Amino acid sequence: MNKESLRKEHFHFIGIGGIGMSAIAMALLKKGYSVSGSDLVKNNETNQLEKDGALIFNSQIKNNIEYINSELNNKVINFVISSAIKPNNEELSYCRENNLPIKHRSEILAMLMDSYSSIAIAGSHGKTSTSTFLSTLLELCTHNSSSITGGIIPIYNSNAHIEQTKFLVAEIDESDGTINKYKSDIGIINNIDFDHCDHFSNINEILSSFKDFAFNSKKLLINYDCEITKTNFNSQINWSIKETKNVSYSIIPTVVNQDHTIGRYYEQGNFIDTLKIPIPGLHNLSNITASIAASRMVGVKFNDIKKNIKYLKLPKKRFELRGELDERSIYDDYAHHPNEIKATINLARLFINQNNNKKGEKSRLVVIFQPHRYSRVKQFVNEFAEELSKADVIYLTNIYGAGEINKDKINSEIIRNIIYKKNKNVKYLKDFDEIINNFYQLTKKGDLILNMGAGDCHNFWTILNNKNT
């Protein structure tokens, strides 16, 4: 699109502060479009957008739309929403009443992807980590890659890095059924699991949406270790951390500890070399294998990958060490589905076991979990209890509703009661204030404290640390 047409088009994001919405808004700014947006809460993303030239409103009222229309009457104005925006939102209602052009965020991301050789990462779990690893490898190995993701990529310290590059790494959200909007040169499916019960009724509906995504991908890269992807997608390009036979790209782990993972790397069943990867956890190894596979598919030399793999880092909120207080280590993780909790607790056990061996003392794994969405808790209550009970001590807080109405009167005490049958060291604490005010009574020296959830629980460390300084 030429510069003249860019000057004639404006994008206003209703709910611009979200991690996905802000990334797309940032990308449009970098492309030369004018951007505005509204959000009720200021955060790092809105501050950066404002710094880069976006007009940010701290309210969501119709006056915002009226102002944009009057000030930019020489432009075509697109009003952008995500599926999180409720129909009764005042800005959205005003746009609909006045027949103003409303576009879903997926349409804008798809538009941006069209101008690149795009690599789209989809899947129920691990999308942000895979996007981060792939973005890092392509940046270091090609210096010719851009990214739009749902997390903060350490190498860019941003969720959006847009330049005039050949490649674009894009994280694709399947939660609202808009996954069929995207066309990509390489589509990656990490795994498929039942989730997003507010939108999907069963696993078959989710599978159907991923098949649309696969159909729209020129090349498809799938996880051979996930039974659903293995049996439902006819792709000759795959990866595994368990097998080498009939697999395009494999890393078979030989050493797994809290510091790194060492594995034997194979292509088409042929051993190539041994890799030392600075990221712990088997789920992370799978995501890294996918990233290496995609890099090789676009022509990156293996020796360049081996040279740069030492620079890989996890994105923010993925087993992120926030700090230590009086010999207690506090980690943040975004895990909010039972299978994500399972993987994260397994990773934490690596740290616990290694520390125990070094010190000769027994450390505890203390989990603080903020459930996310009433519909998800209702669907997976037994699975949540099963995985959470594997921690030594469990503290449950109120459910983060994410805008859902609690019509079934679901609460965290339901999970607590089931966990109690397996592990008596479980408590329901109403909110994070109760944990912060009683922190030293609820924890011990040597504890690894794992704070998990997809809501506002990640403010815990900042508030706790401020109170203790």
Secondary structure, 3 states (H helix, E strand, C coil): CCHHHHHCEEEEEECCCCHHHHHHHHHHHHHCCEEEEECCCCCHHHHHHHHCCCEEECCCCHHHHHHHHHHCCCCEEEEEECCCCCCCCHHHHHHHHCCCCEEEHHHHHHHHHCCCEEEEEECCCCHHHHHHHHHHHHHHHHCCEEEEEEEEECCCCEEEECCCCCEEEEECCCCCCHHHHCCEEEEEECCCCCCCCCCCCCHHHHHHHHHHHHHCEEEEEEECCCHHHHHHCCCCEEEECCCCCCCCEEEEEEEECCCCEEEEEEECCEEEEEEEECCCCHHHHHHHHHHHHHHHHCCCCHHHHHHHHHHCCCCCCCCEEEEEECCEEEEEECCCCHHHHHHHHHHHHHHHHHHHHHHCCCCCEEEEECCECHHHHHHHHHHHHHHHCCCCEEEECCCECCCCCCCCCCCHHHHHHHHHHHCCCEEECCCHHHHHHCHHHHCCCCCEEEEECCCCHHHHHHHHHHHCC
